[in-house]
Amino acid sequence: MKDSEPKFTPGPWHIEDMWHILDKSGYMIASTSQRQDEEEAANAALIAAAPDMYALLEDIASYEELHVNIFISAIQELLAKARGEIREKA
């Protein structure tokens, strides 16, 4: 693995039980506290969106000339996922 390659578990990640973040094979990546309140749900949504955010930033960074319009809808969708407005199914 090159130094520039990500060392984290590949996405997609999804939320289960309000506070567990799992990878695509069901392995637990992270867990927030078990308070199950609005803040913890928001934390879980943000953590679950991390691999997608990384991939999008990597795509944007790969352009010699940044064509922002190409990414606007992807960025808006990713921000909605990070806010917990979009939940991916396991």
DOTOR-915187 format. One record per residue (C-alpha): residue number from 1; residue in one letter; chain; x, y, z. Coordinates in pm, 1 decimal. Layout:
<recs>
+-----+--------+--------+----------+----------+----------+
! num ! residu ! chaine !       xx !       yy !       zz !
+-----+--------+--------+----------+----------+----------+
! NUM !      a !      A !        X !        Y !        Z !
...
+-----+--------+--------+----------+----------+----------+
</recs>
This chain:
<recs>
+-----+--------+--------+----------+----------+----------+
! num ! residu ! chaine !       xx !       yy !       zz !
+-----+--------+--------+----------+----------+----------+
!   1 !      m !      A !      0.0 !      0.0 !      0.0 !
!   2 !      k !      A !    136.8 !    340.4 !    -95.8 !
!   3 !      d !      A !    163.0 !    607.0 !    173.3 !
!   4 !      s !      A !   -101.0 !    815.1 !     -7.0 !
!   5 !      e !      A !   -357.1 !    534.0 !    -12.0 !
!   6 !      p !      A !   -623.5 !    545.0 !    259.8 !
!   7 !      k !      A !   -563.6 !    310.7 !    550.1 !
!   8 !      f !      A !   -921.4 !    321.7 !    681.0 !
!   9 !      t !      A !  -1187.7 !     58.2 !    618.8 !
!  10 !      p !      A !  -1341.8 !    118.6 !    275.7 !
!  11 !      g !      A !  -1698.8 !    247.3 !    258.9 !
!  12 !      p !      A !  -1981.7 !    256.0 !    237.6 !
!  13 !      w !      A !  -2054.8 !    273.5 !    607.6 !
!  14 !      h !      A !  -2404.9 !    276.7 !    753.3 !
!  15 !      i !      A !  -2574.0 !    340.5 !   1087.4 !
!  16 !      e !      A !  -2736.7 !     65.0 !   1287.3 !
!  17 !      d !      A !  -2919.7 !    101.0 !   1619.2 !
!  18 !      m !      A !  -2878.6 !    482.9 !   1620.4 !
!  19 !      w !      A !  -2516.5 !    474.4 !   1739.8 !
!  20 !      h !      A !  -2321.5 !    189.9 !   1573.5 !
!  21 !      i !      A !  -2148.2 !    259.2 !   1243.4 !
!  22 !      l !      A !  -2088.9 !    -56.9 !   1036.5 !
!  23 !      d !      A !  -1899.3 !   -126.1 !    716.6 !
!  24 !      k !      A !  -2052.7 !   -305.4 !    418.6 !
!  25 !      s !      A !  -1979.1 !   -648.1 !    569.1 !
!  26 !      g !      A !  -2137.0 !   -561.9 !    904.3 !
!  27 !      y !      A !  -1813.5 !   -501.0 !   1096.6 !
!  28 !      m !      A !  -1846.6 !   -221.2 !   1354.6 !
!  29 !      i !      A !  -1628.1 !     75.2 !   1255.7 !
!  30 !      a !      A !  -1728.7 !    312.2 !   1534.6 !
!  31 !      s !      A !  -1978.9 !    364.8 !   1809.2 !
!  32 !      t !      A !  -2102.2 !    686.2 !   1961.8 !
!  33 !      s !      A !  -2236.0 !    695.3 !   2316.6 !
!  34 !      q !      A !  -2560.6 !    515.9 !   2381.3 !
!  35 !      r !      A !  -2753.5 !    824.9 !   2490.1 !
!  36 !      q !      A !  -2958.1 !    796.0 !   2170.2 !
!  37 !      d !      A !  -3025.5 !   1166.7 !   2160.7 !
!  38 !      e !      A !  -3029.6 !   1404.9 !   1865.4 !
!  39 !      e !      A !  -2662.0 !   1495.9 !   1901.7 !
!  40 !      e !      A !  -2551.3 !   1130.7 !   1901.1 !
!  41 !      a !      A !  -2763.7 !   1058.3 !   1593.2 !
!  42 !      a !      A !  -2598.7 !   1356.7 !   1421.7 !
!  43 !      n !      A !  -2251.6 !   1232.1 !   1523.0 !
!  44 !      a !      A !  -2328.6 !    886.7 !   1382.1 !
!  45 !      a !      A !  -2453.9 !   1037.9 !   1054.1 !
!  46 !      l !      A !  -2136.8 !   1242.0 !   1016.4 !
!  47 !      i !      A !  -1910.4 !    945.0 !   1090.0 !
!  48 !      a !      A !  -2102.1 !    721.5 !    847.2 !
!  49 !      a !      A !  -2060.5 !    981.7 !    572.2 !
!  50 !      a !      A !  -1679.6 !   1000.0 !    617.6 !
!  51 !      p !      A !  -1575.2 !    750.8 !    344.8 !
!  52 !      d !      A !  -1803.4 !    919.2 !     91.6 !
!  53 !      m !      A !  -1669.5 !   1262.3 !    186.4 !
!  54 !      y !      A !  -1314.2 !   1136.9 !    148.3 !
!  55 !      a !      A !  -1389.3 !    987.1 !   -194.9 !
!  56 !      l !      A !  -1556.5 !   1305.3 !   -318.2 !
!  57 !      l !      A !  -1270.0 !   1524.0 !   -198.7 !
!  58 !      e !      A !  -1026.4 !   1287.0 !   -366.5 !
!  59 !      d !      A !  -1225.1 !   1316.8 !   -693.0 !
!  60 !      i !      A !  -1231.1 !   1695.8 !   -670.2 !
!  61 !      a !      A !   -859.6 !   1709.9 !   -593.0 !
!  62 !      s !      A !   -778.3 !   1498.1 !   -898.6 !
!  63 !      y !      A !   -895.4 !   1766.5 !  -1142.5 !
!  64 !      e !      A !   -626.8 !   1993.9 !  -1279.3 !
!  65 !      e !      A !   -889.1 !   2260.8 !  -1336.5 !
!  66 !      l !      A !  -1163.4 !   2246.8 !  -1077.3 !
!  67 !      h !      A !  -1503.9 !   2207.0 !  -1241.8 !
!  68 !      v !      A !  -1719.3 !   2273.6 !   -936.6 !
!  69 !      n !      A !  -2050.6 !   2245.7 !  -1121.7 !
!  70 !      i !      A !  -1984.6 !   1875.6 !  -1182.2 !
!  71 !      f !      A !  -1975.8 !   1816.6 !   -808.2 !
!  72 !      i !      A !  -2248.9 !   2048.4 !   -677.9 !
!  73 !      s !      A !  -2524.6 !   1785.0 !   -662.6 !
!  74 !      a !      A !  -2284.7 !   1523.4 !   -520.2 !
!  75 !      i !      A !  -2169.6 !   1770.0 !   -254.0 !
!  76 !      q !      A !  -2528.7 !   1861.9 !   -164.6 !
!  77 !      e !      A !  -2622.7 !   1493.2 !   -135.3 !
!  78 !      l !      A !  -2318.2 !   1417.1 !     77.0 !
!  79 !      l !      A !  -2388.7 !   1709.1 !    309.1 !
!  80 !      a !      A !  -2747.3 !   1583.9 !    348.9 !
!  81 !      k !      A !  -2611.4 !   1237.9 !    435.6 !
!  82 !      a !      A !  -2373.9 !   1389.4 !    692.9 !
!  83 !      r !      A !  -2668.4 !   1577.2 !    847.0 !
!  84 !      g !      A !  -2861.7 !   1248.9 !    870.9 !
!  85 !      e !      A !  -3123.1 !   1353.1 !    615.9 !
!  86 !      i !      A !  -3033.7 !   1056.9 !    391.4 !
!  87 !      r !      A !  -2983.8 !    711.8 !    539.7 !
!  88 !      e !      A !  -2829.6 !    434.4 !    330.6 !
!  89 !      k !      A !  -2970.1 !     85.8 !    369.6 !
!  90 !      a !      A !  -2737.5 !   -188.6 !    490.0 !
+-----+--------+--------+----------+----------+----------+
</recs>
